[in-house]
Amino acid sequence: MRKFLLSPTGFVLTGFLVIGGYFLWAEHQVHVVTALPWLLIGGCLVMHLFMHGSHGGHGGGHTDGRANSRDSGGSDDAKAVDHEGEER
């Protein structure tokens, strides 16, 4: 790959790609900037969906009936409990 990029053909191709990329950006910059708020909102929605896959969705996941300290606003000095209910 490095050998190709250092060849005359590689230099020409790189030059065309750089010039083409500049003109593509210059001509369509307004469209990209206009779409940024929608891309941010869409990204938040997608991230929300993917991140809920790790804990089972809203309000679920507690098998012993207790909410953890993060959900209930409790103190940070709560004791760690393993899956059998014993303190660690």
PyRosetta script that sets phi, psi and omega in degrees:
from pyrosetta import init, pose_from_sequence

init()
pose = pose_from_sequence("MRKFLLSPTGFVLTGFLVIGGYFLWAEHQVHVVTALPWLLIGGCLVMHLFMHGSHGGHGGGHTDGRANSRDSGGSDDAKAVDHEGEER")
pose.set_psi(1, -46.2)
pose.set_omega(1, -179.6)
pose.set_phi(2, -62.6)
pose.set_psi(2, -36.5)
pose.set_omega(2, 179.6)
pose.set_phi(3, -63.3)
pose.set_psi(3, -40.2)
pose.set_omega(3, 179.0)
pose.set_phi(4, -66.1)
pose.set_psi(4, -43.0)
pose.set_omega(4, -178.1)
pose.set_phi(5, -64.9)
pose.set_psi(5, -27.5)
pose.set_omega(5, 179.6)
pose.set_phi(6, -87.5)
pose.set_psi(6, -5.9)
pose.set_omega(6, 178.4)
pose.set_phi(7, -80.1)
pose.set_psi(7, 162.4)
pose.set_omega(7, 177.9)
pose.set_phi(8, -58.2)
pose.set_psi(8, -38.1)
pose.set_omega(8, 178.5)
pose.set_phi(9, -64.2)
pose.set_psi(9, -39.1)
pose.set_omega(9, 178.3)
pose.set_phi(10, -64.7)
pose.set_psi(10, -40.3)
pose.set_omega(10, 177.6)
pose.set_phi(11, -63.4)
pose.set_psi(11, -43.2)
pose.set_omega(11, 179.8)
pose.set_phi(12, -64.9)
pose.set_psi(12, -45.6)
pose.set_omega(12, 179.3)
pose.set_phi(13, -61.6)
pose.set_psi(13, -43.8)
pose.set_omega(13, 178.8)
pose.set_phi(14, -61.9)
pose.set_psi(14, -42.1)
pose.set_omega(14, 178.4)
pose.set_phi(15, -62.0)
pose.set_psi(15, -45.9)
pose.set_omega(15, 178.2)
pose.set_phi(16, -62.4)
pose.set_psi(16, -40.0)
pose.set_omega(16, 179.4)
pose.set_phi(17, -66.3)
pose.set_psi(17, -39.6)
pose.set_omega(17, 179.1)
pose.set_phi(18, -67.0)
pose.set_psi(18, -46.9)
pose.set_omega(18, 179.7)
pose.set_phi(19, -64.2)
pose.set_psi(19, -44.5)
pose.set_omega(19, 177.9)
pose.set_phi(20, -62.1)
pose.set_psi(20, -40.8)
pose.set_omega(20, 178.1)
pose.set_phi(21, -64.1)
pose.set_psi(21, -39.4)
pose.set_omega(21, 177.8)
pose.set_phi(22, -62.0)
pose.set_psi(22, -49.7)
pose.set_omega(22, -178.6)
pose.set_phi(23, -66.5)
pose.set_psi(23, -35.6)
pose.set_omega(23, 176.2)
pose.set_phi(24, -61.9)
pose.set_psi(24, -45.2)
pose.set_omega(24, 178.9)
pose.set_phi(25, -66.3)
pose.set_psi(25, -45.0)
pose.set_omega(25, -176.8)
pose.set_phi(26, -63.3)
pose.set_psi(26, -38.6)
pose.set_omega(26, -177.3)
pose.set_phi(27, -80.0)
pose.set_psi(27, -28.7)
pose.set_omega(27, -173.5)
pose.set_phi(28, -113.8)
pose.set_psi(28, 11.6)
pose.set_omega(28, -178.5)
pose.set_phi(29, -60.1)
pose.set_psi(29, -39.6)
pose.set_omega(29, -179.1)
pose.set_phi(30, -62.3)
pose.set_psi(30, -40.5)
pose.set_omega(30, -179.6)
pose.set_phi(31, -67.5)
pose.set_psi(31, -39.3)
pose.set_omega(31, -179.4)
pose.set_phi(32, -67.3)
pose.set_psi(32, -45.8)
pose.set_omega(32, -179.2)
pose.set_phi(33, -64.4)
pose.set_psi(33, -36.5)
pose.set_omega(33, 178.6)
pose.set_phi(34, -66.4)
pose.set_psi(34, -32.6)
pose.set_omega(34, -177.1)
pose.set_phi(35, -84.1)
pose.set_psi(35, -12.9)
pose.set_omega(35, -175.7)
pose.set_phi(36, -57.2)
pose.set_psi(36, -45.4)
pose.set_omega(36, 178.5)
pose.set_phi(37, -60.0)
pose.set_psi(37, -38.8)
pose.set_omega(37, 179.3)
pose.set_phi(38, -69.9)
pose.set_psi(38, -35.8)
pose.set_omega(38, 176.3)
pose.set_phi(39, -66.1)
pose.set_psi(39, -37.1)
pose.set_omega(39, 177.8)
pose.set_phi(40, -64.9)
pose.set_psi(40, -46.2)
pose.set_omega(40, 178.5)
pose.set_phi(41, -63.2)
pose.set_psi(41, -44.7)
pose.set_omega(41, 178.4)
pose.set_phi(42, -62.9)
pose.set_psi(42, -39.7)
pose.set_omega(42, 177.4)
pose.set_phi(43, -63.3)
pose.set_psi(43, -39.0)
pose.set_omega(43, 177.8)
pose.set_phi(44, -64.3)
pose.set_psi(44, -42.4)
pose.set_omega(44, 179.7)
pose.set_phi(45, -64.2)
pose.set_psi(45, -44.1)
pose.set_omega(45, 179.9)
pose.set_phi(46, -65.2)
pose.set_psi(46, -42.6)
pose.set_omega(46, 179.1)
pose.set_phi(47, -63.3)
pose.set_psi(47, -39.3)
pose.set_omega(47, 177.9)
pose.set_phi(48, -60.2)
pose.set_psi(48, -45.1)
pose.set_omega(48, 180.0)
pose.set_phi(49, -64.2)
pose.set_psi(49, -45.0)
pose.set_omega(49, -178.0)
pose.set_phi(50, -70.4)
pose.set_psi(50, -33.7)
pose.set_omega(50, -177.2)
pose.set_phi(51, -76.1)
pose.set_psi(51, -25.2)
pose.set_omega(51, 176.7)
pose.set_phi(52, -73.4)
pose.set_psi(52, -15.5)
pose.set_omega(52, 178.3)
pose.set_phi(53, -65.1)
pose.set_psi(53, -21.8)
pose.set_omega(53, -176.6)
pose.set_phi(54, -82.6)
pose.set_psi(54, -17.9)
pose.set_omega(54, -178.3)
pose.set_phi(55, -132.2)
pose.set_psi(55, 9.5)
pose.set_omega(55, 171.5)
pose.set_phi(56, 89.3)
pose.set_psi(56, 13.4)
pose.set_omega(56, 174.3)
pose.set_phi(57, 96.8)
pose.set_psi(57, -170.1)
pose.set_omega(57, -177.3)
pose.set_phi(58, -72.8)
pose.set_psi(58, 133.6)
pose.set_omega(58, 169.0)
pose.set_phi(59, 70.3)
pose.set_psi(59, 3.5)
pose.set_omega(59, -178.1)
pose.set_phi(60, -110.8)
pose.set_psi(60, -178.9)
pose.set_omega(60, 172.9)
pose.set_phi(61, 100.6)
pose.set_psi(61, -10.0)
pose.set_omega(61, -179.4)
pose.set_phi(62, -97.4)
pose.set_psi(62, 112.0)
pose.set_omega(62, -175.5)
pose.set_phi(63, -85.8)
pose.set_psi(63, -22.7)
pose.set_omega(63, -176.2)
pose.set_phi(64, -98.5)
pose.set_psi(64, 8.7)
pose.set_omega(64, 176.5)
pose.set_phi(65, 84.8)
pose.set_psi(65, -5.5)
pose.set_omega(65, 179.9)
pose.set_phi(66, -100.9)
pose.set_psi(66, 143.9)
pose.set_omega(66, 173.0)
pose.set_phi(67, -86.7)
pose.set_psi(67, 147.9)
pose.set_omega(67, 177.6)
pose.set_phi(68, -76.3)
pose.set_psi(68, 171.1)
pose.set_omega(68, -172.8)
pose.set_phi(69, -65.4)
pose.set_psi(69, -28.6)
pose.set_omega(69, -179.9)
pose.set_phi(70, -69.8)
pose.set_psi(70, -41.2)
pose.set_omega(70, -177.6)
pose.set_phi(71, -74.0)
pose.set_psi(71, -35.9)
pose.set_omega(71, -173.5)
pose.set_phi(72, -96.5)
pose.set_psi(72, -0.6)
pose.set_omega(72, -179.7)
pose.set_phi(73, 75.0)
pose.set_psi(73, 21.7)
pose.set_omega(73, -179.5)
pose.set_phi(74, -73.7)
pose.set_psi(74, -178.3)
pose.set_omega(74, -177.6)
pose.set_phi(75, -77.6)
pose.set_psi(75, 161.6)
pose.set_omega(75, -178.8)
pose.set_phi(76, -79.3)
pose.set_psi(76, -9.9)
pose.set_omega(76, -176.8)
pose.set_phi(77, -92.8)
pose.set_psi(77, 25.9)
pose.set_omega(77, 177.3)
pose.set_phi(78, -66.8)
pose.set_psi(78, 144.7)
pose.set_omega(78, -178.8)
pose.set_phi(79, -78.7)
pose.set_psi(79, 143.8)
pose.set_omega(79, 177.6)
pose.set_phi(80, -75.7)
pose.set_psi(80, 136.2)
pose.set_omega(80, -179.2)
pose.set_phi(81, -125.6)
pose.set_psi(81, 132.5)
pose.set_omega(81, 179.9)
pose.set_phi(82, -81.0)
pose.set_psi(82, -177.7)
pose.set_omega(82, -173.3)
pose.set_phi(83, -67.4)
pose.set_psi(83, -13.6)
pose.set_omega(83, 178.5)
pose.set_phi(84, -96.8)
pose.set_psi(84, 0.2)
pose.set_omega(84, 177.8)
pose.set_phi(85, 89.8)
pose.set_psi(85, 6.5)
pose.set_omega(85, -179.9)
pose.set_phi(86, -94.0)
pose.set_psi(86, 146.2)
pose.set_omega(86, 179.1)
pose.set_phi(87, -71.0)
pose.set_psi(87, 145.8)
pose.set_omega(87, 175.8)
pose.set_phi(88, -99.8)
pose.dump_pdb("model.pdb")
